[in-house]
């Protein structure tokens, strides 16, 4: 219960700060909140119908997909990109 109070108070103070700075798109926030709430309710209902082993397997698969996506994304960022201003033979005037 204590951690919930801390999270809620932090979220409210952040919201107030961003509202003052006009960094909040209220319409998008309402849609996002409604879809997130609906998804959470639906997922809670579905999870009650599934066996614990199935849920653990699905969660493990999700973690593997996320880990793979993070590795691919990190690898792409670190790979050297060819420079457009190097003096290789293809860039020399004829």
C-alpha positions in Angstrom: 0.0 0.0 0.0 2.8 2.4 0.8 4.5 1.9 -2.6 1.2 2.6 -4.3 0.9 6.0 -2.4 4.4 6.8 -3.5 3.8 6.0 -7.2 0.5 7.9 -7.3 1.9 11.0 -5.6 4.9 10.9 -8.0 2.6 10.5 -11.0 0.4 13.4 -9.9 3.3 15.7 -9.2 4.8 14.9 -12.6 1.4 15.5 -14.3 1.0 18.8 -12.6 4.5 19.9 -13.6 4.0 18.9 -17.3 0.5 20.4 -17.4 2.1 23.8 -16.3 4.7 23.4 -19.0 2.0 22.6 -21.5 3.6 19.3 -22.4 0.5 17.1 -22.0 -1.8 16.0 -24.8 -4.9 15.4 -22.8 -6.9 13.7 -25.6 -4.2 11.2 -26.3 -3.7 10.6 -22.5 -7.4 9.8 -22.0 -7.4 7.4 -25.0 -4.2 5.7 -23.8 -5.6 5.4 -20.2 -8.9 4.0 -21.4 -7.3 1.4 -23.7 -4.7 0.5 -21.0 -7.5 0.0 -18.4 -9.6 -2.0 -20.8 -6.6 -4.2 -21.7 -5.7 -4.7 -18.1 -9.2 -5.8 -17.2 -9.4 -8.1 -20.2 -6.0 -9.6 -19.5 -6.9 -10.2 -15.8 -10.0 -12.1 -17.0 -8.1 -14.2 -19.5 -5.3 -15.0 -17.1 -7.9 -16.4 -14.6 -8.9 -18.9 -17.3 -5.3 -20.1 -18.1 -3.1 -22.5 -16.2 -0.2 -21.0 -14.3 2.3 -23.0 -16.5 0.8 -21.6 -19.6 1.0 -18.1 -18.3 4.6 -18.6 -17.3 5.5 -20.0 -20.7 3.8 -17.1 -22.5 5.6 -14.6 -20.2 8.9 -16.3 -20.8 8.3 -16.1 -24.6 7.5 -12.5 -24.3 10.7 -11.8 -22.4 12.7 -13.6 -25.1 11.1 -11.6 -27.9 11.8 -8.3 -26.0 15.4 -9.4 -25.3 15.9 -10.3 -29.0 14.5 -6.9 -30.1 16.8 -5.1 -27.7 19.8 -7.0 -28.9 19.0 -6.3 -32.6 18.3 -2.6 -31.9 21.6 -2.3 -30.0 23.5 -4.1 -32.7 22.1 -1.8 -35.4 23.0 1.3 -33.5 26.6 0.2 -33.0 27.2 -1.1 -36.5 29.4 1.3 -38.5 27.6 3.1 -41.2 29.4 4.0 -44.4 30.4 7.7 -44.5 29.1 9.7 -47.4 32.2 11.9 -47.5 35.0 9.4 -47.7 37.5 9.4 -50.6 36.9 5.9 -51.8 37.2 5.1 -55.6 33.5 5.5 -56.1 33.6 9.1 -54.9 36.6 10.4 -56.9 35.9 12.7 -59.8 36.6 11.2 -63.3 
